[in-house]
Amino acid sequence: MSKKTKYAVSRSIEGISLNGQEFILASNGKILKFDTKELCIEYAIKTVGEDYADFDINICSIAEDDSYELV
């Protein structure tokens, strides 16, 4: 049985893509994950505005083990 893809909001550490990503965390200290890409984008827009991409904000698909891929 395959696991359902989740999504997360991230940005490059210190604005440098080679440094990897840092993620918005939930109150429990774990990566805040969304069930759909659309919900994730809505959260990014609510947090920083319609131009969230200008803030080096990325949307990632994220696995249960917290491995990720930019989407």
Steps between C-alpha positions, in 0.01 A plus 500: 500500500653834396513796735310816413721791397504797737624853430701754697612864475875554495773743402870473428716543809649853491348539152756265342352196329815291552443521878188286490155595631355613830132436565215665687457296817184406690469572871640153575828589323436271202460612139154648437348277230192552284281239332490682165726731304214751484467519882875546523494785248205661683703494822804655326278777357335559839842517666697724259254609230421426136862554399631224731745381231676838521590415859689186391208290628471152347230235502638150553351155483613328816517137607432352843877488566516875420690450175375759254484612139427853378180515294 
